[in-house]
Amino acid sequence: MTFTNCNAFPPQSWAALTDAEPRLLTLERDIRSGAARHLKRNGPVTIDHLWAGHGGYKRRLTQLAGWSAANPYLRTSTAYEVAYRHLYSVLEDYDDIVNGARY
């Protein structure tokens, strides 16, 4: 696998992360569609369950950013933190929908 050669180290933004690892965008789309699909099928569930539960999104993130990332450029705590904050905020949007904040 070839990795993007990025100018800034460590990555400081979601855009820089996704330039280096486009699969993060796939994970973001999966979170958006998966949370909505789960709500439709199973009703409300905590975002912590979706994030860290069995088969949760956290496991996928750790393969893309942080110490276990495939891309050596993203093997930093900063990369993990930037990605985590962005992706978890997507789940918080889901939580707002479940709790009626957007109705």
C-alpha positions in Angstrom: 0.0 0.0 0.0 1.3 3.5 -0.9 0.7 6.2 1.6 0.3 9.9 0.8 3.3 12.0 1.6 2.0 14.8 3.7 3.8 18.0 4.5 2.6 18.6 8.0 3.6 16.2 10.8 1.7 15.3 12.9 -1.6 16.0 11.2 -3.5 18.7 12.9 -6.9 18.7 11.1 -9.5 16.3 9.8 -8.7 17.4 6.2 -5.0 16.5 6.7 -5.9 13.1 8.1 -8.2 12.3 5.3 -5.6 13.4 2.7 -3.3 10.8 4.3 -5.9 8.1 4.9 -9.0 8.4 2.7 -10.6 5.4 4.4 -11.4 7.7 7.3 -14.0 9.3 5.0 -15.5 5.9 4.5 -15.6 5.4 8.2 -17.3 8.7 8.6 -20.0 7.8 6.0 -20.4 4.4 7.7 -21.0 6.1 11.0 -23.6 8.4 9.6 -25.5 5.7 7.7 -25.0 3.0 10.4 -26.3 5.1 13.3 -29.4 6.1 11.3 -29.9 2.4 10.2 -29.5 1.2 13.8 -32.1 3.7 15.0 -34.5 2.6 12.4 -34.1 -1.1 13.1 -33.4 -1.3 16.9 -34.5 2.0 18.4 -32.3 4.3 20.5 -29.0 3.1 21.9 -26.2 5.0 23.6 -23.6 6.5 21.4 -21.0 4.9 23.6 -22.4 1.5 22.6 -22.1 2.3 18.9 -18.6 3.7 19.4 -17.0 1.1 21.6 -19.4 -1.8 21.8 -18.8 -5.1 20.0 -18.0 -4.3 16.4 -18.0 -0.6 17.2 -16.5 2.2 15.3 -13.5 2.7 17.7 -12.0 -0.6 16.5 -12.0 0.6 12.9 -10.6 4.0 13.8 -7.6 2.4 15.7 -6.6 0.7 12.4 -6.6 4.0 10.6 -5.2 6.5 13.1 -3.2 6.1 16.3 -0.5 3.7 17.4 -1.8 0.8 15.4 -2.5 2.7 12.1 -1.4 1.1 8.9 -0.1 4.5 7.7 3.1 5.3 9.6 2.3 9.1 9.2 -0.8 8.5 11.3 0.8 6.5 14.1 0.6 9.4 16.7 -1.7 10.2 19.5 -2.5 13.5 17.8 -3.8 11.8 14.7 -6.0 9.6 16.8 -7.3 12.5 18.9 -8.1 14.6 15.8 -9.9 11.7 14.2 -11.7 10.7 17.4 -13.0 14.1 18.1 -14.4 14.5 14.6 -15.9 11.0 14.3 -17.4 11.1 17.8 -19.0 14.4 17.0 -20.8 12.6 14.1 -22.2 10.2 16.7 -23.2 13.1 18.9 -25.3 14.4 16.0 -27.0 11.0 16.0 -27.6 11.3 19.8 -29.2 14.7 19.2 -31.6 13.2 16.7 -32.5 10.4 19.1 -33.2 12.8 21.9 -35.3 15.1 19.8 -32.9 18.1 19.7 -33.4 18.3 15.9 -37.1 17.9 15.7 
